[in-house]
Amino acid sequence: LFENSFLFVVERINGELFHIGSGDVKKIMFIGVLDIFGFENFVTNSIEQFCINFTNEKIQGFFNYNIIASEQEEYIKESVLWKPMKVPDNSDFVAMIENKKGGMFALLDSACKAPKPAPELFVKEFFKKQGKMKQYLEKAKGPKK
């Protein structure tokens, strides 16, 4: 029911927006819905929720660059007068998670393959590898004992 209602609304809006000659609306225009506000704060997050939040952060970074930063670059090229915006950059946070050598996923994978996996060892190694990101991790706590 919800899917069909949503598809009807999208098709209707696209039909209303389509005023360019004739042709198939589906091939020319579309409406994308992006929920970038999915960073829930639970007492305990599951790995699934963490992955959803991480994906949202990646999408947010893509959005920040492709919508805001690239548009400002275009304004500069075209000498458009506007008040520049500071574009948020979350690439350090994304790298902290997905870096192939010192990122959380790589370290977690390695820790799980250890002969005697221990959450404390994973946390210690993760904090050791973070460098400039340590300032953001100071309040983080290790696993509950």
N, CA, C and O of each residue as an XYZ file, in Angstrom:
580
protein
N       0.817     -1.191      0.000
C       0.000      0.000      0.000
C       0.871      1.270      0.000
O       0.664      2.181     -0.802
N       1.871      1.306      0.939
C       2.736      2.478      1.021
C       3.590      2.634     -0.231
O       3.763      3.740     -0.743
N       4.127      1.506     -0.723
C       4.964      1.566     -1.917
C       4.166      2.068     -3.113
O       4.635      2.938     -3.847
N       2.973      1.533     -3.317
C       2.151      1.960     -4.444
C       1.754      3.430     -4.324
O       1.742      4.156     -5.318
N       1.431      3.865     -3.111
C       1.085      5.280     -2.888
C       2.276      6.166     -3.204
O       2.135      7.191     -3.871
N       3.466      5.767     -2.717
C       4.674      6.537     -2.973
C       4.967      6.619     -4.473
O       5.250      7.697     -4.996
N       4.898      5.480     -5.158
C       5.164      5.465     -6.593
C       4.158      6.323     -7.358
O       4.526      6.986     -8.327
N       2.909      6.319     -6.941
C       1.894      7.154     -7.575
C       2.248      8.635     -7.409
O       2.184      9.398     -8.373
N       2.619      9.044     -6.192
C       2.962     10.448     -5.933
C       4.169     10.868     -6.767
O       4.158     11.942     -7.369
N       5.203     10.040     -6.809
C       6.405     10.361     -7.590
C       6.060     10.492     -9.069
O       6.495     11.433     -9.733
N       5.280      9.546     -9.579
C       4.899      9.584    -10.998
C       4.062     10.831    -11.304
O       4.233     11.458    -12.349
N       3.181     11.173    -10.410
C       2.328     12.351    -10.594
C       3.150     13.636    -10.592
O       2.952     14.502    -11.444
N       4.073     13.761     -9.637
C       4.931     14.955     -9.567
C       5.798     15.049    -10.810
O       5.927     16.122    -11.399
N       6.391     13.936    -11.213
C       7.211     13.959    -12.429
C       6.380     14.372    -13.644
O       6.859     15.112    -14.503
N       5.135     13.894    -13.713
C       4.249     14.270    -14.819
C       3.963     15.758    -14.825
O       3.899     16.377    -15.887
N       3.788     16.343    -13.632
C       3.531     17.784    -13.521
C       4.769     18.599    -13.876
O       4.653     19.688    -14.438
N       5.951     18.083    -13.554
C       7.196     18.813    -13.823
C       7.650     18.684    -15.269
O       8.456     19.488    -15.739
N       7.146     17.687    -15.976
C       7.600     17.410    -17.327
C       6.905     18.315    -18.339
O       5.731     18.126    -18.660
N       7.640     19.289    -18.829
C       7.089     20.209    -19.830
C       8.045     20.389    -21.005
O       7.976     21.396    -21.709
N       8.923     19.434    -21.219
C       9.928     19.567    -22.269
C       9.537     18.682    -23.442
O       9.858     17.494    -23.451
N       8.863     19.232    -24.413
C       8.494     18.491    -25.611
C       7.711     17.236    -25.298
O       6.920     17.194    -24.355
N       7.940     16.225    -26.095
C       7.248     14.957    -25.863
C       8.292     13.885    -25.592
O       9.479     14.072    -25.856
N       7.849     12.812    -25.086
C       8.765     11.717    -24.782
C       8.333     11.003    -23.524
O       7.298     11.315    -22.934
N       9.116     10.068    -23.133
C       8.823      9.271    -21.956
C       9.366      9.961    -20.716
O      10.577     10.135    -20.584
N       8.492     10.352    -19.817
C       8.876     11.049    -18.590
C       9.876     10.224    -17.796
O      10.823     10.773    -17.233
N       9.679      8.921    -17.744
C      10.539      8.053    -16.936
C      11.988      8.063    -17.414
O      12.899      7.820    -16.622
N      12.213      8.340    -18.695
C      13.571      8.350    -19.220
C      14.268      9.692    -19.006
O      15.495      9.766    -19.066
N      13.501     10.748    -18.757
C      14.078     12.087    -18.670
C      14.189     12.602    -17.250
O      15.201     13.206    -16.895
N      13.180     12.379    -16.430
C      13.160     12.967    -15.099
C      12.863     11.929    -14.031
O      12.257     10.891    -14.294
N      13.300     12.233    -12.839
C      12.958     11.386    -11.701
C      13.038     12.230    -10.442
O      13.649     13.299    -10.434
N      12.426     11.747     -9.398
C      12.534     12.369     -8.093
C      13.254     11.372     -7.197
O      12.839     10.218     -7.085
N      14.319     11.810     -6.569
C      15.031     10.968     -5.618
C      14.728     11.438     -4.217
O      14.738     12.640     -3.950
N      14.462     10.518     -3.325
C      14.208     10.861     -1.938
C      15.390     10.363     -1.117
O      15.725      9.179     -1.141
N      16.009     11.273     -0.399
C      17.184     10.940      0.384
C      16.946     11.295      1.840
O      16.672     12.447      2.174
N      17.053     10.311      2.689
C      16.917     10.554      4.131
C      18.316     10.579      4.714
O      18.916      9.531      4.952
N      18.837     11.780      4.944
C      20.185     11.892      5.486
C      20.153     12.189      6.972
O      21.183     12.504      7.568
N      18.985     12.091      7.570
C      18.860     12.376      8.990
C      18.646     11.084      9.766
O      17.758     11.020     10.617
N      19.434     10.064      9.491
C      19.238      8.772     10.110
C      20.221      8.467     11.217
O      20.454      7.300     11.533
N      20.797      9.486     11.808
C      21.814      9.239     12.825
C      21.173      9.168     14.197
O      21.251     10.111     14.985
N      20.549      8.055     14.467
C      19.862      7.866     15.742
C      20.886      7.700     16.856
O      22.010      7.254     16.628
N      20.482      8.062     18.045
C      21.354      7.956     19.194
C      20.703      7.030     20.215
O      19.858      7.459     21.000
N      21.100      5.757     20.202
C      20.553      4.778     21.115
C      21.544      4.544     22.248
O      22.731      4.841     22.110
N      21.061      4.018     23.356
C      21.961      3.660     24.445
C      22.951      2.615     23.949
O      24.145      2.693     24.237
N      22.448      1.639     23.203
C      23.290      0.612     22.596
C      22.929      0.516     21.126
O      21.768      0.293     20.783
N      23.912      0.680     20.256
C      23.690      0.544     18.824
C      24.103     -0.845     18.367
O      25.120     -1.373     18.816
N      23.333     -1.426     17.492
C      23.719     -2.696     16.881
C      24.677     -2.394     15.737
O      24.769     -1.255     15.280
N      25.383     -3.407     15.282
C      26.275     -3.217     14.129
C      25.460     -2.818     12.902
O      25.930     -2.050     12.063
N      24.228     -3.344     12.799
C      23.371     -2.975     11.667
C      23.048     -1.484     11.696
O      23.113     -0.814     10.666
N      22.700     -0.961     12.878
C      22.393      0.459     12.991
C      23.636      1.297     12.718
O      23.560      2.349     12.084
N      24.775      0.822     13.201
C      26.030      1.530     12.938
C      26.284      1.618     11.437
O      26.672      2.672     10.933
N      26.066      0.513     10.720
C      26.285      0.504      9.260
C      25.312      1.440      8.552
O      25.683      2.094      7.577
N      24.079      1.512      9.027
C      23.111      2.452      8.463
C      23.596      3.883      8.694
O      23.582      4.702      7.775
N      24.020      4.179      9.909
C      24.507      5.523     10.223
C      25.749      5.865      9.401
O      25.889      6.986      8.913
N      26.653      4.883      9.250
C      27.859      5.103      8.458
C      27.501      5.391      6.996
O      28.061      6.295      6.375
N      26.581      4.624      6.468
C      26.125      4.859      5.093
C      25.537      6.252      4.949
O      25.790      6.938      3.959
N      24.751      6.671      5.936
C      24.191      8.025      5.912
C      25.285      9.084      5.917
O      25.162     10.105      5.242
N      26.349      8.850      6.669
C      27.473      9.791      6.689
C      28.136      9.876      5.313
O      28.504     10.961      4.864
N      28.288      8.729      4.648
C      28.874      8.733      3.304
C      27.974      9.491      2.322
O      28.451     10.261      1.489
N      26.672      9.258      2.437
C      25.728      9.964      1.575
C      25.765     11.463      1.866
O      25.713     12.278      0.945
N      25.857     11.823      3.145
C      25.924     13.235      3.522
C      27.164     13.889      2.917
O      27.087     15.005      2.405
N      28.307     13.200      2.974
C      29.531     13.729      2.373
C      29.385     13.921      0.871
O      29.814     14.937      0.324
N      28.783     12.950      0.211
C      28.530     13.042     -1.229
C      27.634     14.246     -1.523
O      27.898     15.023     -2.441
N      26.582     14.383     -0.737
C      25.644     15.492     -0.895
C      26.349     16.829     -0.668
O      26.192     17.755     -1.463
N      27.126     16.933      0.414
C      27.823     18.183      0.722
C      28.703     18.627     -0.435
O      28.724     19.804     -0.794
N      29.432     17.675     -1.020
C      30.308     18.065     -2.118
C      29.518     18.336     -3.390
O      29.666     19.396     -3.998
N      28.683     17.391     -3.797
C      28.035     17.493     -5.098
C      26.936     18.541     -5.174
O      26.608     19.000     -6.268
N      26.372     18.922     -4.068
C      25.325     19.937     -4.103
C      25.863     21.295     -3.671
O      25.614     22.299     -4.338
N      26.592     21.337     -2.570
C      27.013     22.629     -2.023
C      28.368     23.062     -2.593
O      28.467     24.115     -3.224
N      29.399     22.262     -2.376
C      30.755     22.662     -2.777
C      30.879     22.839     -4.287
O      31.435     23.836     -4.749
N      30.373     21.891     -5.051
C      30.508     22.000     -6.502
C      29.718     23.187     -7.050
O      30.128     23.813     -8.028
N      28.584     23.494     -6.417
C      27.786     24.645     -6.846
C      28.548     25.944     -6.585
O      28.523     26.863     -7.404
N      29.216     26.011     -5.451
C      30.012     27.203     -5.146
C      31.181     27.347     -6.124
O      31.526     28.459     -6.524
N      31.787     26.221     -6.507
C      32.856     26.261     -7.502
C      32.324     26.819     -8.825
O      32.999     27.592     -9.506
N      31.123     26.419     -9.166
C      30.487     26.916    -10.391
C      30.223     28.421    -10.293
O      30.423     29.150    -11.265
N      29.781     28.880     -9.137
C      29.547     30.322     -8.923
C      30.827     31.118     -9.135
O      30.806     32.191     -9.737
N      31.927     30.593     -8.644
C      33.217     31.277     -8.808
C      33.558     31.372    -10.291
O      33.948     32.436    -10.770
N      33.412     30.262    -11.024
C      33.706     30.251    -12.461
C      32.844     31.256    -13.220
O      33.306     31.886    -14.172
N      31.577     31.401    -12.790
C      30.640     32.267    -13.494
C      30.568     33.684    -12.903
O      29.744     34.496    -13.325
N      31.430     33.968    -11.932
C      31.471     35.285    -11.272
C      30.117     35.693    -10.684
O      29.713     36.853    -10.768
N      29.431     34.728    -10.094
C      28.149     35.002     -9.457
C      28.418     35.543     -8.053
O      29.252     35.009     -7.322
N      27.706     36.601     -7.690
C      27.848     37.153     -6.351
C      26.958     36.361     -5.388
O      25.767     36.173     -5.636
N      27.547     35.909     -4.305
C      26.819     35.167     -3.285
C      27.671     35.154     -2.032
O      28.855     35.487     -2.065
N      27.064     34.771     -0.947
C      27.796     34.664      0.309
C      28.279     33.216      0.442
O      27.462     32.311      0.614
N      29.590     32.988      0.365
C      30.107     31.612      0.441
C      29.711     30.927      1.746
O      29.635     31.549      2.806
N      29.467     29.641      1.630
C      29.121     28.815      2.788
C      30.306     27.943      3.152
O      31.068     27.524      2.281
N      30.459     27.671      4.425
C      31.454     26.690      4.857
C      30.814     25.323      4.652
O      29.768     25.027      5.231
N      31.426     24.516      3.851
C      30.873     23.204      3.528
C      31.403     22.181      4.535
O      32.614     21.989      4.645
N      30.506     21.529      5.262
C      30.954     20.526      6.229
C      31.713     19.398      5.528
O      31.312     18.940      4.457
N      32.800     18.962      6.135
C      33.609     17.897      5.559
C      33.708     16.748      6.570
O      34.365     16.882      7.603
N      33.071     15.649      6.275
C      33.094     14.504      7.178
C      34.025     13.400      6.687
O      33.945     12.267      7.161
N      34.909     13.723      5.738
C      35.764     12.687      5.141
C      36.708     12.047      6.157
O      37.028     10.865      6.029
N      37.163     12.803      7.168
C      38.024     12.199      8.194
C      37.269     11.140      8.992
O      37.831     10.103      9.346
N      36.003     11.404      9.270
C      35.199     10.435     10.015
C      34.943      9.187      9.169
O      35.009      8.063      9.667
N      34.654      9.398      7.899
C      34.424      8.265      7.005
C      35.695      7.420      6.904
O      35.633      6.192      6.958
N      36.851      8.082      6.757
C      38.128      7.360      6.672
C      38.416      6.597      7.961
O      38.966      5.496      7.921
N      38.049      7.173      9.102
C      38.275      6.507     10.382
C      37.563      5.152     10.425
O      38.004      4.231     11.112
N      36.485      5.046      9.701
C      35.727      3.804      9.676
C      36.181      2.879      8.554
O      36.323      1.675      8.769
N      36.411      3.424      7.355
C      36.624      2.539      6.207
C      38.050      2.447      5.684
O      38.300      1.712      4.728
N      38.994      3.172      6.283
C      40.382      3.086      5.831
C      40.843      1.621      5.853
O      40.632      0.910      6.835
N      41.467      1.189      4.770
C      41.809     -0.233      4.631
C      42.920     -0.691      5.576
O      43.056     -1.886      5.839
N      43.720      0.259      6.091
C      44.814     -0.139      6.990
C      44.480      0.100      8.465
O      44.724     -0.773      9.298
N      43.936      1.249      8.793
C      43.703      1.563     10.200
C      42.274      1.883     10.540
O      41.990      2.345     11.645
N      41.356      1.645      9.606
C      39.958      1.949      9.836
C      39.286      0.910     10.725
O      39.784     -0.203     10.894
N      38.158      1.294     11.281
C      37.467      0.432     12.213
C      37.098     -0.925     11.609
O      37.283     -1.957     12.255
N      36.583     -0.934     10.385
C      36.181     -2.206      9.783
C      37.388     -3.129      9.568
O      37.301     -4.327      9.836
N      38.505     -2.587      9.090
C      39.705     -3.402      8.868
C      40.245     -3.944     10.190
O      40.626     -5.111     10.283
N      40.274     -3.086     11.208
C      40.774     -3.520     12.513
C      39.836     -4.534     13.168
O      40.292     -5.478     13.814
N      38.552     -4.343     13.004
C      37.589     -5.289     13.555
C      37.718     -6.651     12.870
O      37.660     -7.693     13.523
N      37.892     -6.629     11.553
C      38.083     -7.865     10.807
C      39.330     -8.594     11.300
O      39.305     -9.805     11.521
N      40.412     -7.851     11.469
C      41.659     -8.430     11.953
C      41.508     -8.964     13.378
O      41.994    -10.051     13.691
N      40.838     -8.204     14.236
C      40.654     -8.625     15.625
C      39.831     -9.913     15.711
O      40.092    -10.770     16.555
N      38.846    -10.039     14.838
C      38.003    -11.244     14.847
C      38.772    -12.475     14.390
O      38.417    -13.596     14.753
N      39.818    -12.278     13.600
C      40.612    -13.400     13.097
C      41.743    -13.781     14.042
O      42.424    -14.780     13.811
N      41.956    -13.009     15.096
C      43.036    -13.283     16.051
C      42.783    -14.613     16.756
O      41.633    -15.023     16.912
N      43.865    -15.295     17.188
C      43.698    -16.569     17.890
C      42.820    -16.451     19.142
O      42.035    -17.351     19.443
N      42.957    -15.344     19.861
C      42.128    -15.122     21.054
C      41.528    -13.720     20.969
O      42.039    -12.786     21.587
N      40.448    -13.572     20.207
C      39.847    -12.240     20.053
C      39.395    -11.667     21.395
O      38.831    -12.369     22.234
N      39.657    -10.371     21.573
C      39.228     -9.701     22.804
C      38.803     -8.275     22.448
O      39.556     -7.542     21.807
N      37.618     -7.890     22.856
C      37.146     -6.529     22.555
C      38.113     -5.448     23.041
O      38.286     -4.429     22.373
N      38.741     -5.662     24.194
C      39.675     -4.664     24.740
C      40.863     -4.442     23.805
O      41.319     -3.312     23.634
N      41.359     -5.512     23.205
C      42.489     -5.387     22.272
C      42.080     -4.631     21.010
O      42.839     -3.815     20.486
N      40.876     -4.915     20.533
C      40.376     -4.184     19.364
C      40.291     -2.690     19.669
O      40.755     -1.868     18.878
N      39.701     -2.336     20.809
C      39.531     -0.924     21.177
C      40.894     -0.247     21.310
O      41.086      0.872     20.833
N      41.836     -0.928     21.957
C      43.186     -0.361     22.138
C      43.839     -0.095     20.780
O      44.405      0.977     20.565
N      43.764     -1.051     19.878
C      44.361     -0.904     18.545
C      43.654      0.203     17.744
O      44.299      0.990     17.051
N      42.342      0.246     17.849
C      41.571      1.266     17.129
C      41.984      2.665     17.575
O      42.232      3.534     16.738
N      42.059      2.889     18.875
C      42.438      4.214     19.388
C      43.875      4.555     18.999
O      44.184      5.711     18.710
N      44.748      3.554     18.992
C      46.152      3.774     18.644
C      46.295      4.252     17.192
O      47.161      5.075     16.894
N      45.465      3.748     16.308
C      45.578      4.032     14.871
C      44.927      5.349     14.440
O      45.076      5.748     13.285
N      44.221      6.021     15.321
C      43.395      7.142     14.877
C      44.106      8.480     14.714
O      43.561      9.358     14.045
N      45.263      8.682     15.273
C      46.016      9.912     15.071
C      45.202     11.148     15.392
O      44.755     11.331     16.525
N      45.008     12.014     14.374
C      44.328     13.295     14.592
C      42.858     13.132     14.984
O      42.239     14.090     15.448
N      42.306     11.968     14.809
C      40.899     11.756     15.162
C      40.718     11.463     16.651
O      39.586     11.409     17.132
N      41.804     11.275     17.381
C      41.702     10.955     18.808
C      40.929     12.008     19.578
O      40.243     11.689     20.549
N      41.032     13.262     19.154
C      40.306     14.330     19.856
C      38.802     14.081     19.877
O      38.117     14.504     20.808
N      38.283     13.402     18.861
C      36.846     13.124     18.794
C      36.477     11.868     19.573
O      35.305     11.635     19.866
N      37.467     11.071     19.904
C      37.204      9.795     20.561
C      37.435      9.832     22.068
O      37.230      8.826     22.747
N      37.858     10.973     22.599
C      38.211     11.053     24.017
C      37.088     10.616     24.939
O      37.345     10.006     25.977
N      35.855     10.914     24.583
C      34.712     10.573     25.442
C      34.234      9.139     25.216
O      33.421      8.625     25.984
N      34.734      8.503     24.175
C      34.290      7.139     23.877
C      34.800      6.189     24.949
O      35.864      6.387     25.534
N      34.024      5.172     25.182
C      34.385      4.190     26.203
C      34.622      2.847     25.533
O      34.073      2.566     24.468
N      35.425      2.040     26.150
C      35.660      0.690     25.663
C      34.473     -0.189     25.957
O      33.470      0.287     26.490
N      34.559     -1.457     25.625
C      33.445     -2.379     25.861
C      33.182     -2.557     27.353
O      34.101     -2.457     28.166
N      31.938     -2.819     27.706
C      31.562     -3.064     29.098
C      32.115     -4.416     29.529
O      32.107     -5.382     28.765
N      32.589     -4.463     30.750
C      33.175     -5.730     31.254
C      32.157     -6.469     32.065
O      32.443     -7.552     32.577
